[in-house]
Amino acid sequence: MSHGGTEWVVEAFGCSPERLADLATLQQLFATIVRELALHPVADGVWHRFPGPGGVTGLLPLGESHLTVHTFPEHGSLCLNLFCCTPRAAWAWRDGLRTAVSASEVRVRVITRDYLSATDVDAVVVAGAADRAP
């Protein structure tokens, strides 16, 4: 089994509704994350602004995988996801989101993505079955 990459699932609360609805603010947030983590966009970002009090959804495909965001101005929150298929240092999520969208609370879940070959998967299944044997 080999360590493949890292995924950050980030939720921010108590955010400025105005900033969450502002496309330029979110594009600047993406630009900052890309610059500070030395990520490699492979295409332009795709953005959708929802009508009324709705938020913004954004997706940036990366050579490393992807960066996405969905905002909820009506709730003062956002969900952000970054997946990098190779190991790398974390971004300063709390400080960055406090600066970008005035988040008062930021929750970060880190998921290590292990890449398994068919042989590795078979070994894990066999080992798991042995663990459950009476």
C-alpha positions in Angstrom: 0.0 0.0 0.0 1.3 3.5 -0.8 0.2 6.9 0.4 -1.3 8.7 -2.5 -2.6 12.1 -1.6 -4.4 14.2 0.8 -7.9 15.7 0.8 -9.1 18.6 2.9 -12.8 19.0 3.5 -13.3 22.4 5.0 -16.3 24.1 6.4 -16.5 27.7 7.5 -19.2 29.4 9.6 -20.0 32.9 10.7 -18.9 34.2 7.3 -19.8 37.5 5.7 -22.8 36.9 3.5 -21.6 39.7 1.2 -18.2 38.1 0.7 -19.8 34.6 0.2 -22.0 36.0 -2.6 -19.1 37.9 -4.3 -17.5 36.1 -7.2 -14.4 38.2 -7.2 -13.8 37.4 -3.5 -14.0 33.7 -4.1 -11.8 33.9 -7.2 -9.2 35.7 -5.2 -9.4 33.0 -2.5 -8.7 30.4 -5.1 -5.8 32.4 -6.5 -4.3 32.7 -3.0 -4.6 29.0 -2.3 -3.1 28.1 -5.7 -0.2 30.6 -5.2 0.6 29.7 -1.6 0.4 25.9 -2.2 2.2 26.1 -5.6 -0.7 24.3 -7.3 -1.0 23.9 -11.0 -4.4 24.7 -12.7 -5.0 22.8 -15.9 -7.9 24.9 -17.1 -9.8 28.0 -16.1 -12.1 27.9 -13.1 -15.8 27.2 -13.7 -18.2 29.4 -11.6 -21.9 29.5 -11.1 -23.7 32.2 -9.2 -27.1 31.2 -7.9 -30.0 33.7 -8.1 -31.4 35.7 -5.3 -29.8 35.1 -1.9 -28.0 32.0 -3.2 -24.3 31.5 -3.2 -21.6 30.6 -5.6 -20.2 27.2 -6.7 -16.7 27.1 -8.1 -14.4 24.3 -9.5 -10.8 24.6 -10.5 -9.2 21.5 -12.1 -5.6 21.1 -11.0 -2.7 19.0 -12.1 -2.9 17.7 -8.5 -6.7 17.1 -8.8 -9.2 19.8 -7.9 -10.3 22.7 -5.7 -14.0 23.3 -5.2 -16.2 25.6 -3.1 -19.9 26.1 -2.5 -21.1 29.1 -0.5 -24.3 29.6 1.4 -24.7 33.4 2.1 -28.1 32.9 3.6 -26.4 30.7 6.3 -23.1 32.5 6.5 -21.2 29.3 5.6 -19.1 27.7 2.9 -17.8 24.2 2.0 -14.5 23.9 0.4 -12.6 20.8 -0.9 -9.0 20.4 -2.0 -7.7 17.1 -3.2 -4.0 16.7 -4.0 -3.0 13.3 -5.4 0.5 13.7 -4.0 1.5 14.6 -0.4 1.9 18.3 0.4 1.8 20.6 3.3 -1.6 22.0 4.5 -2.7 25.5 3.8 -3.5 27.8 6.8 -7.2 27.3 6.4 -8.4 29.1 9.5 -6.3 32.2 8.9 -7.0 32.3 5.2 -10.8 31.9 5.5 -10.9 34.5 8.3 -9.2 36.9 6.0 -11.1 36.1 2.8 -14.7 35.7 4.1 -14.5 36.8 7.8 -15.1 33.2 9.0 -15.6 33.0 12.8 -15.3 29.2 12.9 -13.4 26.8 10.5 -13.6 23.1 10.6 -11.0 21.1 8.7 -11.1 17.3 8.1 -8.0 15.7 6.5 -8.4 12.5 4.6 -5.3 10.5 3.6 -6.0 8.8 0.3 -4.0 5.5 0.0 -3.7 4.1 -3.5 -4.1 0.4 -3.6 -3.3 -2.0 -6.4 -5.6 -5.0 -7.0 -3.1 -7.1 -5.0 -3.2 -4.7 -2.1 -7.0 -4.7 -2.1 -7.1 -8.5 -2.0 -4.6 -8.5 0.9 -6.7 -6.0 2.8 -9.9 -8.0 2.2 -8.2 -11.3 3.3 -6.8 -9.7 6.4 -10.1 -8.1 7.2 -11.9 -11.5 6.9 -9.3 -13.1 9.2 -10.0 -10.3 11.8 -13.7 -11.3 11.8 -13.1 -15.1 12.0 -14.7 -16.7 15.1 
